[in-house]
Amino acid sequence: MDLENQARIKELAEKYGNEDLIVVLGGAEAEASGLAAETVSKGDPTFAGPLAGVSLGLKAYHMFELKDEVDPDVYEDQVSMMEMVLDMDAIIEEVKKYRE
Amino acid sequence: MLKGKKVAILGDRDGIPGPAIEECVKSAGAEVVFSTTECFV
């Protein structure tokens, strides 16, 4: 995960707390999405960025997991095409792991 | 889950980009506090 974005997420977590703030991912791959979810919950596993060793405890969801909460027309326009292109099940399974 | 929450968006250029996620979470009643589109690769 981009180091600048790690810094921004850290600031936001400090400002809003991990109850009010959630992270929504749009990752194209399971591995990269899982890595981002891990970084914002448990800390940066690569120990490269500001979240190295920092466990923010934020919950991360992939956009695919939130389909039921979104206006169906908006979802259809913005996301549904990617459901056909990406490995949705693998992505969801990977991201979910870091909320347990 | 989204309603009334603050949301930080990490979109992906090759997946779902930030602006598309913004539209979605706003329609669900969440407030976007940060949005970016990364290139994960």
Backbone of each chain as nested JSON, in Angstrom:
{
  "chains": [
    {"id": "A", "residues": [
      {"number": 1, "name": "MET", "atoms": {"N": [0.847, -1.201, 0.0], "CA": [0.0, 0.0, 0.0], "C": [0.878, 1.246, 0.0]}},
      {"number": 2, "name": "ASP", "atoms": {"N": [0.517, 2.18, -0.84], "CA": [1.217, 3.45, -1.006], "C": [1.548, 4.098, 0.36]}},
      {"number": 3, "name": "LEU", "atoms": {"N": [2.791, 4.546, 0.508], "CA": [3.221, 5.061, 1.812], "C": [2.495, 6.34, 2.206]}},
      {"number": 4, "name": "GLU", "atoms": {"N": [2.229, 7.205, 1.225], "CA": [1.481, 8.431, 1.516], "C": [0.071, 8.12, 1.994]}},
      {"number": 5, "name": "ASN", "atoms": {"N": [-0.524, 7.132, 1.36], "CA": [-1.879, 6.752, 1.761], "C": [-1.891, 6.136, 3.152]}},
      {"number": 6, "name": "GLN", "atoms": {"N": [-0.84, 5.407, 3.487], "CA": [-0.749, 4.87, 4.853], "C": [-0.769, 6.02, 5.86]}},
      {"number": 7, "name": "ALA", "atoms": {"N": [-0.022, 7.081, 5.544], "CA": [0.032, 8.225, 6.458], "C": [-1.338, 8.886, 6.591]}},
      {"number": 8, "name": "ARG", "atoms": {"N": [-2.044, 9.009, 5.469], "CA": [-3.378, 9.627, 5.499], "C": [-4.358, 8.791, 6.317]}},
      {"number": 9, "name": "ILE", "atoms": {"N": [-4.31, 7.483, 6.114], "CA": [-5.22, 6.586, 6.836], "C": [-4.929, 6.656, 8.343]}},
      {"number": 10, "name": "LYS", "atoms": {"N": [-3.664, 6.752, 8.674], "CA": [-3.278, 6.839, 10.09], "C": [-3.87, 8.103, 10.714]}},
      {"number": 11, "name": "GLU", "atoms": {"N": [-3.719, 9.223, 10.021], "CA": [-4.28, 10.496, 10.509], "C": [-5.787, 10.407, 10.699]}},
      {"number": 12, "name": "LEU", "atoms": {"N": [-6.453, 9.826, 9.693], "CA": [-7.917, 9.729, 9.754], "C": [-8.368, 8.82, 10.889]}},
      {"number": 13, "name": "ALA", "atoms": {"N": [-7.623, 7.736, 11.112], "CA": [-7.974, 6.812, 12.195], "C": [-7.827, 7.513, 13.54]}},
      {"number": 14, "name": "GLU", "atoms": {"N": [-6.79, 8.342, 13.66], "CA": [-6.587, 9.082, 14.914], "C": [-7.698, 10.105, 15.116]}},
      {"number": 15, "name": "LYS", "atoms": {"N": [-8.159, 10.689, 14.015], "CA": [-9.2, 11.715, 14.09], "C": [-10.588, 11.127, 14.387]}},
      {"number": 16, "name": "TYR", "atoms": {"N": [-10.941, 10.064, 13.685], "CA": [-12.315, 9.552, 13.781], "C": [-12.463, 8.297, 14.635]}},
      {"number": 17, "name": "GLY", "atoms": {"N": [-11.365, 7.582, 14.859], "CA": [-11.453, 6.344, 15.642], "C": [-11.895, 5.173, 14.782]}},
      {"number": 18, "name": "ASN", "atoms": {"N": [-11.598, 3.954, 15.251], "CA": [-11.865, 2.793, 14.401], "C": [-13.298, 2.262, 14.471]}},
      {"number": 19, "name": "GLU", "atoms": {"N": [-14.161, 2.968, 15.201], "CA": [-15.574, 2.593, 15.182], "C": [-16.299, 3.322, 14.054]}},
      {"number": 20, "name": "ASP", "atoms": {"N": [-15.956, 4.609, 13.892], "CA": [-16.652, 5.446, 12.912], "C": [-16.068, 5.351, 11.514]}},
      {"number": 21, "name": "LEU", "atoms": {"N": [-14.787, 5.042, 11.447], "CA": [-14.114, 5.036, 10.151], "C": [-13.978, 3.628, 9.599]}},
      {"number": 22, "name": "ILE", "atoms": {"N": [-14.394, 3.441, 8.353], "CA": [-14.117, 2.169, 7.699], "C": [-13.374, 2.431, 6.38]}},
      {"number": 23, "name": "VAL", "atoms": {"N": [-12.706, 1.412, 5.896], "CA": [-11.935, 1.536, 4.657], "C": [-12.618, 0.681, 3.589]}},
      {"number": 24, "name": "VAL", "atoms": {"N": [-12.828, 1.272, 2.437], "CA": [-13.43, 0.524, 1.33], "C": [-12.408, 0.399, 0.206]}},
      {"number": 25, "name": "LEU", "atoms": {"N": [-12.175, -0.843, -0.2], "CA": [-11.154, -1.144, -1.194], "C": [-11.763, -1.425, -2.565]}},
      {"number": 26, "name": "GLY", "atoms": {"N": [-10.988, -1.113, -3.578], "CA": [-11.436, -1.422, -4.936], "C": [-10.444, -2.303, -5.658]}},
      {"number": 27, "name": "GLY", "atoms": {"N": [-9.6, -2.984, -4.914], "CA": [-8.499, -3.763, -5.485], "C": [-8.921, -4.767, -6.543]}},
      {"number": 28, "name": "ALA", "atoms": {"N": [-8.043, -4.942, -7.528], "CA": [-8.352, -5.846, -8.639], "C": [-7.974, -7.29, -8.328]}},
      {"number": 29, "name": "GLU", "atoms": {"N": [-7.111, -7.485, -7.327], "CA": [-6.63, -8.826, -7.013], "C": [-6.823, -9.142, -5.539]}},
      {"number": 30, "name": "ALA", "atoms": {"N": [-6.973, -10.43, -5.263], "CA": [-7.182, -10.862, -3.882], "C": [-5.969, -10.524, -3.02]}},
      {"number": 31, "name": "GLU", "atoms": {"N": [-4.785, -10.804, -3.532], "CA": [-3.582, -10.631, -2.723], "C": [-3.363, -9.16, -2.337]}},
      {"number": 32, "name": "ALA", "atoms": {"N": [-3.458, -8.275, -3.33], "CA": [-3.245, -6.846, -3.071], "C": [-4.335, -6.291, -2.162]}},
      {"number": 33, "name": "SER", "atoms": {"N": [-5.562, -6.756, -2.343], "CA": [-6.665, -6.287, -1.504], "C": [-6.463, -6.754, -0.065]}},
      {"number": 34, "name": "GLY", "atoms": {"N": [-6.033, -7.994, 0.085], "CA": [-5.774, -8.534, 1.415], "C": [-4.651, -7.783, 2.11]}},
      {"number": 35, "name": "LEU", "atoms": {"N": [-3.644, -7.442, 1.333], "CA": [-2.498, -6.706, 1.878], "C": [-2.937, -5.332, 2.402]}},
      {"number": 36, "name": "ALA", "atoms": {"N": [-3.793, -4.669, 1.647], "CA": [-4.301, -3.362, 2.074], "C": [-5.161, -3.519, 3.337]}},
      {"number": 37, "name": "ALA", "atoms": {"N": [-5.995, -4.552, 3.36], "CA": [-6.851, -4.801, 4.53], "C": [-5.997, -5.093, 5.759]}},
      {"number": 38, "name": "GLU", "atoms": {"N": [-4.941, -5.851, 5.561], "CA": [-4.036, -6.177, 6.672], "C": [-3.322, -4.917, 7.175]}},
      {"number": 39, "name": "THR", "atoms": {"N": [-2.897, -4.083, 6.234], "CA": [-2.158, -2.874, 6.599], "C": [-2.988, -1.939, 7.484]}},
      {"number": 40, "name": "VAL", "atoms": {"N": [-4.266, -1.764, 7.152], "CA": [-5.093, -0.833, 7.937], "C": [-5.66, -1.455, 9.213]}},
      {"number": 41, "name": "SER", "atoms": {"N": [-5.553, -2.784, 9.332], "CA": [-6.06, -3.402, 10.561], "C": [-4.923, -3.761, 11.516]}},
      {"number": 42, "name": "LYS", "atoms": {"N": [-3.986, -4.549, 11.005], "CA": [-2.927, -5.055, 11.886], "C": [-1.61, -4.299, 11.77]}},
      {"number": 43, "name": "GLY", "atoms": {"N": [-1.424, -3.564, 10.67], "CA": [-0.162, -2.865, 10.442], "C": [0.465, -3.307, 9.127]}},
      {"number": 44, "name": "ASP", "atoms": {"N": [1.437, -2.538, 8.66], "CA": [2.073, -2.808, 7.372], "C": [2.974, -4.038, 7.456]}},
      {"number": 45, "name": "PRO", "atoms": {"N": [2.592, -5.147, 6.8], "CA": [3.378, -6.382, 6.899], "C": [4.732, -6.275, 6.204]}},
      {"number": 46, "name": "THR", "atoms": {"N": [4.899, -5.27, 5.35], "CA": [6.184, -5.116, 4.664], "C": [7.136, -4.223, 5.476]}},
      {"number": 47, "name": "PHE", "atoms": {"N": [6.624, -3.665, 6.554], "CA": [7.4, -2.782, 7.434], "C": [8.077, -1.636, 6.679]}},
      {"number": 48, "name": "ALA", "atoms": {"N": [7.406, -1.134, 5.651], "CA": [7.997, -0.072, 4.835], "C": [7.418, 1.299, 5.151]}},
      {"number": 49, "name": "GLY", "atoms": {"N": [6.182, 1.329, 5.607], "CA": [5.497, 2.624, 5.711], "C": [5.161, 3.036, 7.128]}},
      {"number": 50, "name": "PRO", "atoms": {"N": [4.446, 4.161, 7.244], "CA": [4.072, 4.704, 8.555], "C": [3.225, 3.745, 9.407]}},
      {"number": 51, "name": "LEU", "atoms": {"N": [2.62, 2.746, 8.785], "CA": [1.798, 1.811, 9.571], "C": [2.561, 0.543, 9.99]}},
      {"number": 52, "name": "ALA", "atoms": {"N": [3.855, 0.522, 9.751], "CA": [4.674, -0.61, 10.211], "C": [4.588, -0.693, 11.734]}},
      {"number": 53, "name": "GLY", "atoms": {"N": [4.137, -1.821, 12.224], "CA": [4.036, -2.008, 13.665], "C": [2.908, -1.224, 14.329]}},
      {"number": 54, "name": "VAL", "atoms": {"N": [2.039, -0.609, 13.501], "CA": [0.921, 0.174, 14.046], "C": [-0.39, -0.554, 13.734]}},
      {"number": 55, "name": "SER", "atoms": {"N": [-1.055, -0.995, 14.787], "CA": [-2.293, -1.734, 14.59], "C": [-3.478, -0.795, 14.777]}},
      {"number": 56, "name": "LEU", "atoms": {"N": [-4.013, -0.282, 13.675], "CA": [-5.115, 0.688, 13.775], "C": [-6.448, 0.017, 14.083]}},
      {"number": 57, "name": "GLY", "atoms": {"N": [-6.559, -1.255, 13.74], "CA": [-7.812, -1.97, 13.997], "C": [-8.976, -1.506, 13.137]}},
      {"number": 58, "name": "LEU", "atoms": {"N": [-8.672, -0.929, 11.979], "CA": [-9.753, -0.491, 11.09], "C": [-10.333, -1.689, 10.347]}},
      {"number": 59, "name": "LYS", "atoms": {"N": [-11.625, -1.624, 10.099], "CA": [-12.257, -2.676, 9.313], "C": [-12.235, -2.267, 7.848]}},
      {"number": 60, "name": "ALA", "atoms": {"N": [-11.768, -3.185, 7.013], "CA": [-11.736, -2.911, 5.58], "C": [-12.689, -3.866, 4.86]}},
      {"number": 61, "name": "TYR", "atoms": {"N": [-13.417, -3.301, 3.917], "CA": [-14.336, -4.09, 3.096], "C": [-14.006, -3.843, 1.639]}},
      {"number": 62, "name": "HIS", "atoms": {"N": [-14.155, -4.873, 0.831], "CA": [-14.046, -4.629, -0.604], "C": [-15.398, -4.131, -1.099]}},
      {"number": 63, "name": "MET", "atoms": {"N": [-15.36, -3.282, -2.105], "CA": [-16.617, -2.729, -2.646], "C": [-17.633, -3.816, -2.974]}},
      {"number": 64, "name": "PHE", "atoms": {"N": [-17.162, -4.96, -3.45], "CA": [-18.07, -6.053, -3.793], "C": [-18.923, -6.518, -2.602]}},
      {"number": 65, "name": "GLU", "atoms": {"N": [-18.363, -6.407, -1.404], "CA": [-19.067, -6.901, -0.209], "C": [-20.208, -5.981, 0.211]}},
      {"number": 66, "name": "LEU", "atoms": {"N": [-20.209, -4.765, -0.324], "CA": [-21.168, -3.763, 0.144], "C": [-22.329, -3.554, -0.833]}},
      {"number": 67, "name": "LYS", "atoms": {"N": [-22.398, -4.441, -1.807], "CA": [-23.401, -4.314, -2.868], "C": [-24.819, -4.076, -2.339]}},
      {"number": 68, "name": "ASP", "atoms": {"N": [-25.196, -4.836, -1.318], "CA": [-26.571, -4.773, -0.814], "C": [-26.934, -3.434, -0.188]}},
      {"number": 69, "name": "GLU", "atoms": {"N": [-25.925, -2.646, 0.163], "CA": [-26.206, -1.371, 0.827], "C": [-26.262, -0.192, -0.137]}},
      {"number": 70, "name": "VAL", "atoms": {"N": [-25.849, -0.456, -1.365], "CA": [-25.713, 0.621, -2.343], "C": [-26.95, 0.694, -3.236]}},
      {"number": 71, "name": "ASP", "atoms": {"N": [-27.289, 1.907, -3.661], "CA": [-28.369, 2.098, -4.615], "C": [-28.103, 1.199, -5.842]}},
      {"number": 72, "name": "PRO", "atoms": {"N": [-29.042, 0.305, -6.168], "CA": [-28.792, -0.678, -7.238], "C": [-28.412, -0.048, -8.584]}},
      {"number": 73, "name": "ASP", "atoms": {"N": [-29.012, 1.104, -8.904], "CA": [-28.686, 1.756, -10.182], "C": [-27.253, 2.265, -10.191]}},
      {"number": 74, "name": "VAL", "atoms": {"N": [-26.839, 2.813, -9.051], "CA": [-25.468, 3.335, -8.945], "C": [-24.484, 2.178, -9.044]}},
      {"number": 75, "name": "TYR", "atoms": {"N": [-24.78, 1.08, -8.335], "CA": [-23.889, -0.087, -8.357], "C": [-23.763, -0.632, -9.779]}},
      {"number": 76, "name": "GLU", "atoms": {"N": [-24.902, -0.718, -10.415], "CA": [-24.939, -1.224, -11.797], "C": [-24.037, -0.372, -12.706]}},
      {"number": 77, "name": "ASP", "atoms": {"N": [-24.153, 0.934, -12.578], "CA": [-23.362, 1.852, -13.421], "C": [-21.875, 1.795, -13.109]}},
      {"number": 78, "name": "GLN", "atoms": {"N": [-21.548, 1.741, -11.815], "CA": [-20.164, 1.956, -11.401], "C": [-19.344, 0.676, -11.206]}},
      {"number": 79, "name": "VAL", "atoms": {"N": [-19.994, -0.4, -10.802], "CA": [-19.22, -1.565, -10.332], "C": [-19.535, -2.875, -11.058]}},
      {"number": 80, "name": "SER", "atoms": {"N": [-20.771, -3.047, -11.483], "CA": [-21.194, -4.395, -11.896], "C": [-20.332, -4.993, -13.011]}},
      {"number": 81, "name": "MET", "atoms": {"N": [-19.808, -4.146, -13.893], "CA": [-18.987, -4.702, -14.964], "C": [-17.739, -5.407, -14.408]}},
      {"number": 82, "name": "MET", "atoms": {"N": [-17.198, -4.84, -13.333], "CA": [-15.985, -5.427, -12.759], "C": [-16.264, -6.763, -12.063]}},
      {"number": 83, "name": "GLU", "atoms": {"N": [-17.52, -6.998, -11.708], "CA": [-17.874, -8.295, -11.115], "C": [-17.58, -9.421, -12.105]}},
      {"number": 84, "name": "MET", "atoms": {"N": [-17.737, -9.102, -13.376], "CA": [-17.536, -10.13, -14.406], "C": [-16.05, -10.328, -14.73]}},
      {"number": 85, "name": "VAL", "atoms": {"N": [-15.261, -9.302, -14.463], "CA": [-13.855, -9.327, -14.864], "C": [-12.947, -9.866, -13.757]}},
      {"number": 86, "name": "LEU", "atoms": {"N": [-13.271, -9.512, -12.525], "CA": [-12.39, -9.85, -11.398], "C": [-12.848, -11.117, -10.68]}},
      {"number": 87, "name": "ASP", "atoms": {"N": [-11.927, -11.722, -9.936], "CA": [-12.252, -12.931, -9.173], "C": [-12.853, -12.51, -7.827]}},
      {"number": 88, "name": "MET", "atoms": {"N": [-14.156, -12.227, -7.894], "CA": [-14.872, -11.661, -6.757], "C": [-14.788, -12.528, -5.492]}},
      {"number": 89, "name": "ASP", "atoms": {"N": [-15.006, -13.835, -5.645], "CA": [-15.018, -14.724, -4.474], "C": [-13.665, -14.751, -3.775]}},
      {"number": 90, "name": "ALA", "atoms": {"N": [-12.602, -14.814, -4.572], "CA": [-11.254, -14.865, -3.984], "C": [-10.934, -13.555, -3.271]}},
      {"number": 91, "name": "ILE", "atoms": {"N": [-11.332, -12.445, -3.866], "CA": [-11.066, -11.131, -3.264], "C": [-11.798, -11.005, -1.925]}},
      {"number": 92, "name": "ILE", "atoms": {"N": [-13.072, -11.358, -1.929], "CA": [-13.882, -11.236, -0.707], "C": [-13.324, -12.132, 0.403]}},
      {"number": 93, "name": "GLU", "atoms": {"N": [-12.978, -13.35, 0.037], "CA": [-12.452, -14.299, 1.022], "C": [-11.179, -13.755, 1.686]}},
      {"number": 94, "name": "GLU", "atoms": {"N": [-10.318, -13.161, 0.877], "CA": [-9.046, -12.65, 1.37], "C": [-9.247, -11.426, 2.286]}},
      {"number": 95, "name": "VAL", "atoms": {"N": [-10.095, -10.502, 1.855], "CA": [-10.308, -9.26, 2.618], "C": [-10.988, -9.553, 3.963]}},
      {"number": 96, "name": "LYS", "atoms": {"N": [-11.942, -10.476, 3.924], "CA": [-12.707, -10.871, 5.106], "C": [-11.815, -11.357, 6.249]}},
      {"number": 97, "name": "LYS", "atoms": {"N": [-10.758, -12.082, 5.884], "CA": [-9.839, -12.668, 6.872], "C": [-9.381, -11.658, 7.907]}},
      {"number": 98, "name": "TYR", "atoms": {"N": [-9.187, -10.431, 7.466], "CA": [-8.592, -9.427, 8.348], "C": [-9.614, -8.699, 9.207]}},
      {"number": 99, "name": "ARG", "atoms": {"N": [-10.859, -9.131, 9.128], "CA": [-11.877, -8.56, 10.035], "C": [-12.202, -9.532, 11.153]}},
      {"number": 100, "name": "GLU", "atoms": {"N": [-11.573, -10.707, 11.116], "CA": [-11.906, -11.719, 12.122], "C": [-11.105, -11.53, 13.394]}}
    ]},
    {"id": "B", "residues": [
      {"number": 1, "name": "MET", "atoms": {"N": [-24.298, -0.976, 7.685], "CA": [-22.855, -0.938, 7.88], "C": [-22.253, 0.392, 7.4]}},
      {"number": 2, "name": "LEU", "atoms": {"N": [-22.745, 0.913, 6.268], "CA": [-22.169, 2.147, 5.711], "C": [-22.847, 3.412, 6.211]}},
      {"number": 3, "name": "LYS", "atoms": {"N": [-24.125, 3.313, 6.498], "CA": [-24.899, 4.499, 6.848], "C": [-24.311, 5.225, 8.064]}},
      {"number": 4, "name": "GLY", "atoms": {"N": [-24.023, 6.52, 7.882], "CA": [-23.502, 7.325, 8.98], "C": [-22.021, 7.146, 9.261]}},
      {"number": 5, "name": "LYS", "atoms": {"N": [-21.357, 6.282, 8.499], "CA": [-19.916, 6.044, 8.731], "C": [-19.067, 7.018, 7.919]}},
      {"number": 6, "name": "LYS", "atoms": {"N": [-17.849, 7.222, 8.391], "CA": [-16.834, 7.923, 7.605], "C": [-16.098, 6.855, 6.801]}},
      {"number": 7, "name": "VAL", "atoms": {"N": [-15.844, 7.149, 5.556], "CA": [-15.23, 6.137, 4.71], "C": [-13.95, 6.657, 4.058]}},
      {"number": 8, "name": "ALA", "atoms": {"N": [-12.897, 5.861, 4.162], "CA": [-11.658, 6.129, 3.435], "C": [-11.603, 5.129, 2.287]}},
      {"number": 9, "name": "ILE", "atoms": {"N": [-11.435, 5.639, 1.092], "CA": [-11.508, 4.788, -0.097], "C": [-10.128, 4.587, -0.712]}},
      {"number": 10, "name": "LEU", "atoms": {"N": [-9.786, 3.321, -0.901], "CA": [-8.555, 2.989, -1.614], "C": [-8.951, 2.273, -2.902]}},
      {"number": 11, "name": "GLY", "atoms": {"N": [-9.215, 3.055, -3.929], "CA": [-9.603, 2.482, -5.208], "C": [-8.392, 1.929, -5.935]}},
      {"number": 12, "name": "ASP", "atoms": {"N": [-8.664, 1.243, -7.021], "CA": [-7.587, 0.626, -7.8], "C": [-7.824, 0.917, -9.274]}},
      {"number": 13, "name": "ARG", "atoms": {"N": [-6.799, 1.416, -9.905], "CA": [-6.903, 1.754, -11.326], "C": [-7.335, 0.548, -12.168]}},
      {"number": 14, "name": "ASP", "atoms": {"N": [-6.867, -0.641, -11.793], "CA": [-7.208, -1.835, -12.566], "C": [-8.42, -2.577, -12.013]}},
      {"number": 15, "name": "GLY", "atoms": {"N": [-8.939, -2.078, -10.914], "CA": [-10.115, -2.72, -10.321], "C": [-11.26, -1.72, -10.334]}},
      {"number": 16, "name": "ILE", "atoms": {"N": [-11.672, -1.294, -9.132], "CA": [-12.726, -0.282, -9.041], "C": [-12.072, 1.034, -8.595]}},
      {"number": 17, "name": "PRO", "atoms": {"N": [-12.093, 2.045, -9.435], "CA": [-11.433, 3.313, -9.091], "C": [-12.16, 4.1, -7.995]}},
      {"number": 18, "name": "GLY", "atoms": {"N": [-11.411, 4.98, -7.326], "CA": [-11.957, 5.764, -6.22], "C": [-13.291, 6.443, -6.515]}},
      {"number": 19, "name": "PRO", "atoms": {"N": [-13.401, 7.197, -7.622], "CA": [-14.655, 7.919, -7.882], "C": [-15.882, 6.998, -7.985]}},
      {"number": 20, "name": "ALA", "atoms": {"N": [-15.696, 5.795, -8.517], "CA": [-16.818, 4.856, -8.63], "C": [-17.265, 4.401, -7.238]}},
      {"number": 21, "name": "ILE", "atoms": {"N": [-16.29, 4.156, -6.362], "CA": [-16.619, 3.74, -4.987], "C": [-17.295, 4.898, -4.245]}},
      {"number": 22, "name": "GLU", "atoms": {"N": [-16.8, 6.114, -4.497], "CA": [-17.416, 7.297, -3.868], "C": [-18.914, 7.363, -4.15]}},
      {"number": 23, "name": "GLU", "atoms": {"N": [-19.261, 7.218, -5.426], "CA": [-20.677, 7.276, -5.807], "C": [-21.48, 6.223, -5.048]}},
      {"number": 24, "name": "CYS", "atoms": {"N": [-20.906, 5.033, -4.957], "CA": [-21.609, 3.929, -4.302], "C": [-21.817, 4.184, -2.813]}},
      {"number": 25, "name": "VAL", "atoms": {"N": [-20.751, 4.534, -2.104], "CA": [-20.887, 4.653, -0.645], "C": [-21.743, 5.861, -0.27]}},
      {"number": 26, "name": "LYS", "atoms": {"N": [-21.69, 6.917, -1.1], "CA": [-22.559, 8.075, -0.838], "C": [-24.019, 7.677, -0.959]}},
      {"number": 27, "name": "SER", "atoms": {"N": [-24.313, 6.826, -1.936], "CA": [-25.712, 6.398, -2.124], "C": [-26.191, 5.553, -0.948]}},
      {"number": 28, "name": "ALA", "atoms": {"N": [-25.231, 5.012, -0.186], "CA": [-25.59, 4.188, 0.981], "C": [-25.604, 5.016, 2.268]}},
      {"number": 29, "name": "GLY", "atoms": {"N": [-25.362, 6.319, 2.152], "CA": [-25.461, 7.19, 3.324], "C": [-24.18, 7.365, 4.114]}},
      {"number": 30, "name": "ALA", "atoms": {"N": [-23.034, 7.053, 3.497], "CA": [-21.757, 7.235, 4.19], "C": [-21.118, 8.556, 3.762]}},
      {"number": 31, "name": "GLU", "atoms": {"N": [-20.205, 9.04, 4.596], "CA": [-19.496, 10.276, 4.281], "C": [-18.069, 9.923, 3.846]}},
      {"number": 32, "name": "VAL", "atoms": {"N": [-17.692, 10.386, 2.676], "CA": [-16.342, 10.102, 2.172], "C": [-15.369, 11.12, 2.762]}},
      {"number": 33, "name": "VAL", "atoms": {"N": [-14.379, 10.639, 3.515], "CA": [-13.402, 11.558, 4.111], "C": [-12.049, 11.487, 3.392]}},
      {"number": 34, "name": "PHE", "atoms": {"N": [-11.87, 10.478, 2.574], "CA": [-10.628, 10.351, 1.813], "C": [-10.877, 9.4, 0.651]}},
      {"number": 35, "name": "SER", "atoms": {"N": [-10.355, 9.759, -0.505], "CA": [-10.521, 8.87, -1.654], "C": [-9.311, 8.97, -2.559]}},
      {"number": 36, "name": "THR", "atoms": {"N": [-8.787, 7.834, -2.929], "CA": [-7.647, 7.813, -3.831], "C": [-7.781, 6.612, -4.756]}},
      {"number": 37, "name": "THR", "atoms": {"N": [-7.044, 6.649, -5.834], "CA": [-7.007, 5.502, -6.735], "C": [-5.559, 5.079, -6.86]}},
      {"number": 38, "name": "GLU", "atoms": {"N": [-5.269, 3.903, -6.313], "CA": [-3.891, 3.415, -6.335], "C": [-3.643, 2.546, -7.544]}},
      {"number": 39, "name": "CYS", "atoms": {"N": [-2.382, 2.412, -7.838], "CA": [-1.985, 1.383, -8.771], "C": [-1.288, 0.347, -7.892]}},
      {"number": 40, "name": "PHE", "atoms": {"N": [-1.972, -0.753, -7.61], "CA": [-1.474, -1.705, -6.612], "C": [-0.252, -2.483, -7.087]}},
      {"number": 41, "name": "VAL", "atoms": {"N": [-0.136, -2.599, -8.407], "CA": [0.925, -3.47, -8.926], "C": [2.278, -2.761, -8.905]}}
    ]}
  ]
}
